[in-house]
Amino acid sequence: MRLCSQQLWVLRQQVVDEAKSNFIAASQNFHATQNILSHVDFPYCKVSEIRTLDLAIEHIAEDMLTNHRFQHAFQCYNAVHLRSAALLQWFDRVSSLRSGPCFD
C-alpha cells in the first residue's frame, strides 16, 4: 500500500498530536512532582530543563517541517528521556535506601 503525500501529511500530523499530548502529560507530571517535593534537589530534570521541554512542546508542529528542526527537537526529547530515566533510577535508589533497616 502506497500513501500519497496528503495522506502522509495527515499521518504525520496525527503522530505529532499524539506525541505532543504525551509530552504535555510528562511535563505536567514533572511540574507536579517538583511542587510536591519542592524541598528535594533533584539531580536530573531540574526546573530549567523542564522549561526547555515546555518550549519544545510549544514548537513541536514547526519542528516537524524541516529536517534540521526535527533533528534539534529529537535531541531535546531524547535528552529529556535519558535524564528522566536517570531520575527514575535515582528515585528507586533513594527509596530503597530509605526502606532499609535504619528506617524501619
VEXLO-977136 format. One line per field, with one value per residue (C-alpha): residue in one letter; x, y, z; residue number from 1. Coordinates in steps of 0.001 Angstrom, whole numbers, always signed. Layout:
<atoms>
resn A|... $
c1 X|... $
c2 Y|... $
c3 Z|... $
resi NUM|... $
</atoms>
This chain:
<atoms>
resn M|R|L|C|S|Q|Q|L|W|V|L|R|Q|Q|V|V|D|E|A|K|S|N|F|I|A|A|S|Q|N|F|H|A|T|Q|N|I|L|S|H|V|D|F|P|Y|C|K|V|S|E|I|R|T|L|D|L|A|I|E|H|I|A|E|D|M|L|T|N|H|R|F|Q|H|A|F|Q|C|Y|N|A|V|H|L|R|S|A|A|L|L|Q|W|F|D|R|V|S|S|L|R|S|G|P|C|F|D $
c1 +0|+1425|+354|+59|+1717|-1545|-2105|+1472|+922|-2251|-468|+2476|+75|-1651|+1683|+2761|-537|-215|+3419|+2524|-185|+2275|+4943|+2403|+1417|+5087|+5707|+2691|+3995|+7413|+5859|+3583|+6483|+8633|+5815|+5052|+8725|+9880|+12341|+14178|+17044|+16634|+19891|+18128|+15186|+15589|+13088|+15134|+15282|+11517|+11106|+13169|+10841|+7834|+9329|+9979|+6352|+5186|+7169|+6609|+4497|+7098|+9884|+8361|+8517|+12269|+14875|+17187|+14462|+13357|+16882|+17199|+13833|+14730|+17921|+15904|+13301|+15974|+17892|+14715|+14091|+17607|+17546|+14080|+15211|+18184|+15822|+13644|+16723|+17683|+14168|+14403|+17830|+16756|+13547|+15388|+17876|+15041|+13292|+16375|+16740|+17622|+14213|+12005 $
c2 +0|+3320|+6559|+9856|+12990|+14285|+11004|+11134|+14696|+13681|+10693|+12861|+15362|+12598|+11314|+14836|+15444|+12189|+12883|+16413|+15062|+12615|+15299|+17622|+14867|+14215|+17913|+18144|+15158|+16806|+20078|+18298|+16264|+19376|+21157|+18264|+17604|+21227|+20609|+17953|+18916|+16567|+15559|+15389|+17129|+20409|+23241|+24884|+21608|+21216|+24796|+23771|+20800|+23119|+25359|+22348|+21276|+24746|+24426|+20744|+21405|+23723|+21317|+18654|+20848|+20702|+18049|+20462|+21463|+17832|+16732|+19521|+18643|+14949|+15732|+17722|+14991|+12291|+14212|+14538|+10817|+9888|+12299|+11213|+7565|+8543|+10402|+7300|+5230|+7877|+7740|+3936|+4105|+6736|+4913|+1603|+3307|+4830|+1487|-192|-1387|+2087|+3439|+597 $
c3 +0|-1044|+630|-1235|+116|+1599|+3446|+4741|+5923|+7801|+9327|+10383|+11969|+13917|+15222|+16179|+18006|+19942|+20817|+21935|+24239|+25787|+26234|+27867|+30292|+31093|+31678|+33975|+35937|+36289|+37469|+39965|+41346|+41679|+43514|+45851|+46594|+46485|+49326|+47272|+44972|+42018|+40332|+36949|+35252|+37068|+36630|+33856|+31924|+32123|+30894|+27863|+27360|+27603|+24894|+22687|+23143|+22053|+18817|+18043|+14936|+13395|+14306|+12089|+8982|+8290|+8863|+10719|+13202|+13502|+14433|+17006|+18554|+18591|+20519|+23055|+23556|+23680|+26357|+28436|+28011|+29163|+32090|+33220|+33096|+35260|+37618|+37917|+38824|+41391|+42921|+43087|+44731|+47275|+48150|+48599|+50947|+52963|+53348|+54820|+58416|+59722|+58721|+59952 $
resi 1|2|3|4|5|6|7|8|9|10|11|12|13|14|15|16|17|18|19|20|21|22|23|24|25|26|27|28|29|30|31|32|33|34|35|36|37|38|39|40|41|42|43|44|45|46|47|48|49|50|51|52|53|54|55|56|57|58|59|60|61|62|63|64|65|66|67|68|69|70|71|72|73|74|75|76|77|78|79|80|81|82|83|84|85|86|87|88|89|90|91|92|93|94|95|96|97|98|99|100|101|102|103|104 $
</atoms>
